[in-house]
Amino acid sequence: MKRAFEPFEKKVWLSSPTMHGSEIEYITEAYETNWMSTVGENINQVEQMTCEKTGCKYAVALSSGTAALHLAVKLAGVKPGDRVFCSDVTFGATVNPVRYEGGVPVFIDTEYDTWNMDPVALEKAFRMHRDVKVVVVAHLYGVPGKIDEIRDICERNGAIIVEDAAESLGATYKGVQTGTFGRYNVISFNGNKIITGSSGGMFLTDEKEAADKVRKWSTQAREDAPWYQHEEVGYNYRMSNVIAGVVRGQYPYLEEHIRQKKEIYLRYREGLKDLPVTMNPYDGENSEPNFWLSCLLLDREAMCRQVRGEREALYLPEPGKSCPTEILETLAAHNAEGRPIWKPMHLQPIYRMNDFVTVQGNGRGRTNAYLAGEAVDAGADIFERGLCLPSDNKMTVAEQDRIIEMIKSCFD
Ligand SMILES: *Cc1c(COP(=O)(O)O)cnc(C)c1O
């Protein structure tokens, strides 16, 4: 019989917005000065703050990280039918912009050291597809991937990197901020990110021409003429000055949020150290994550039987063992929000016919193997055995202690 707990009165979230007060002042400023538009001082300020924080030369404030990725992919020259190498275990927004431009995502498997794109699989992918010119790389959950290796491979193969740093603002690799390693880079201010504008995103680059192009495309591609003159396709992708006010108020708290998130990560690691689990790993020698989400990976031997269909999951409880489904259901039953690991793109119905390159297993017939309960690639394996824990920076130590006890109880 597994232990029973009182549910939380107030929901403990995975990662919810944390406002500090100055956001509303900048919003009010926009209102009172009537810059209720996609032009204004808040926008100028957040672009400047982004350059100062990350060290990129140019930043263009956009309506979302997805919009920024779209323009980055377009700028990288992706044309209909072009293959593009993409991170596999990531949020769908990393990949969808490739499709907007008619590109064909080819998914690269994940490594176990940082849960990001596996350079060995990437190298293999370039041997299979020598024509690929663009690689879209994400840093999952705020943990920097193997940037040096990936950059080296891309350079040798003449490919442009689009860096999706949507989840990793403030994380560094060898002392350098993520969001500056690609030719075109993206961050997000969506509501659940480390700092937020409620929505919003940013395009980052060191190339003035690229920044100018994105600025132009994002405001309907108007030419310099007395009337609306259009010579290429445009978009309505610019950030609102009201949204920018929220981001402007949040920026000074980025480091505080990271500190809080790191404490949460370390408390989980300590509190769960006697269980047959590990935390989402990072390369502590070369990188400092922003610890956006804390995640668990269950040892294979500690997994009870779990079956996932397309829309639902079942498991068989077993003494001394557990599984992500049991832990997530336990948390949910007590008013705490966890989440499965982002389901790998190569397992998604929309993308499962796309090529997928792995150096794990035999790489073939993986869907059948997966349905039979054995993961033959790292992405599927991490998805099967991993989960995201409640990582809200407003969670108290007492709340987190209770969550740790709930997780432990799943292994009773
Ligand atoms: C959130 C996110 C995005 C998209 O950002 P939006 O601002 O929500 O459009 C892209 N990639 C990753 C990895 C994300 O987590």
The ligand as a Tripos MOL2 file, in Angstrom:
@<TRIPOS>MOLECULE
LIG
   15    15     1     0     0
SMALL
NO_CHARGES

@<TRIPOS>ATOM
      1 C1          8.9130   27.8950  -25.9400 C.3       1 LIG1
      2 C2          9.7630   27.3260  -26.9920 C.ar      1 LIG1
      3 C3          9.7420   27.8180  -28.3080 C.ar      1 LIG1
      4 C4          8.7440   28.7940  -28.8160 C.3       1 LIG1
      5 O1          8.6780   29.9830  -28.1960 O.3       1 LIG1
      6 P1          7.2890   30.8000  -28.2180 P.3       1 LIG1
      7 O2          7.6830   32.1250  -27.7170 O.co2     1 LIG1
      8 O3          6.3440   30.0800  -27.3140 O.co2     1 LIG1
      9 O4          6.8020   30.8340  -29.6220 O.co2     1 LIG1
     10 C5         10.6480   27.3040  -29.2200 C.ar      1 LIG1
     11 N1         11.5080   26.3430  -28.8720 N.ar      1 LIG1
     12 C6         11.5410   25.8220  -27.6370 C.ar      1 LIG1
     13 C7         12.5490   24.7660  -27.3340 C.3       1 LIG1
     14 C8         10.6560   26.2720  -26.6640 C.ar      1 LIG1
     15 O5         10.6680   25.7210  -25.4540 O.3       1 LIG1
@<TRIPOS>BOND
     1     1     2 1
     2     2     3 ar
     3     2    14 ar
     4     3     4 1
     5     3    10 ar
     6     4     5 1
     7     5     6 1
     8     6     7 2
     9     6     8 1
    10     6     9 1
    11    10    11 ar
    12    11    12 ar
    13    12    13 1
    14    12    14 ar
    15    14    15 1
@<TRIPOS>SUBSTRUCTURE
     1 LIG1         1 GROUP 0 **** ****
